[in-house]
Amino acid sequence: MAEPSVLAVFAHPDDESLSAGGLLARAVDAGARTAVVTATWSEGSVRARELAEAVRILGAGAPRMLGYADAKVPESAPGRPPFCAAPLDEVVRALVVHIREFRPDVVVTHDAYGGMTGHPDHLHTNRVTALAAEAAGLELYPDAGEPWRPRSLYLATHPMSVVAELRTVIGEQRAVHGVLDEQISERIDVSPWLERKIAAVLAHRSEADRGAVPGLVAAAHPEARAALLGTEWYLHRSPGGEPVERAG
């Protein structure tokens, strides 16, 4: 049986590596098709070029970019609206096109808290992806390709039990959101792919230079890097949003 194909949908260049780099690298090594859709920043920008290098390292093909502006960086996509302000129907349709074209078994995105930082673009990406994953399997947007319903929606998250440890790495002043430990559906040890994941994170050099999370990863001791990036946690949902029971 073929390995499940994975389409990752994240808000900004670097989110794919920080949140799901291990899952993507593991899937590639298992023979699965993988791809990454990024909601913000325009093609040709510095961050788009860094994204291309990161997904190359992870083995996830060429970047797929929706090209909207970052909510906090208007110049990230000149002439385009902020992602959160774009018409919802337009944004959902744009993502449905990618889902129907790639036909993934699994779609991965931010959790409803927006991951560690709670960035508004992360929150909106969660909402848009949930809508698009369901809409892609319905008779909606007939000009956007043949309907395709992914089997699973995985939301990248953190259990509350690790929040304190994460704060020691990213700093007490940074927001860290999490969910109750018993809500976690999948805990994935990505340590066999940690070196590749870190390389993908560090490919986002402009973020590292300005002291964002990739910069903290660059400066961290190897043990701290492993604590921050060596495990990935996910909430497992159906494309309709319902929780999926864990096997066993």
ZILINBEL-V716727 format. One line per field, one symbol per residue. ss: DSSP state (~ for helix, > for strand, _ for the rest). phi: phi as a letter, one per 20 degrees, with the letter a starting at -180 (. if undefined). burial: # if it has 16 or more other ideal C-beta (glycine too) atoms within 10 Angstrom, else .. A space follows every 50 residues. Layout:
# ZILINBEL-V716727
ss: ???
phi: ???
burial: ???
This chain:
# ZILINBEL-V716727
ss: _____>>>>>____~~~~~~~~~~~~~~~____>>>>>>>_____~~~~~ ~~~~~~~~_____>>>>>>>__>~~~~____>~~~__~~~~~~~~~~~~~ ~~___>>>>>_________~~~~~~~~~~~~~~~~______~~~______ _>>>>>>_>~~~~~~~~~~~________>_~~~__>>>>_~~~~~~~~~~ ~~__~~~~~___~~~~~~~__~~~~~~~~_>>>>>>>_____>_____
phi: .ffgfcdeccfcgoffffebfffffffffenefcbcddfdmefnfgffff fgffffffnemefdcfneefgdcgffbgndfggfefggfffffgfggfff felffcddbfefenmgemggffgffgfffffffffgededlfedofgbdf fbdddfbbfffdffffffeeofeefcdbcfgfefecddfdgfdfffffff fffefffffenfggffffeffgffffffcfccccedcegeoffdfffm
burial: ..##########################...###########..#.#### #####.##.#..#########....##..#.###.#....########## ##.#.############.###################...#..##.#.## .########..#...#..##.....####....###.#.#..##.##### ########...#######.#...##.###########.#.........
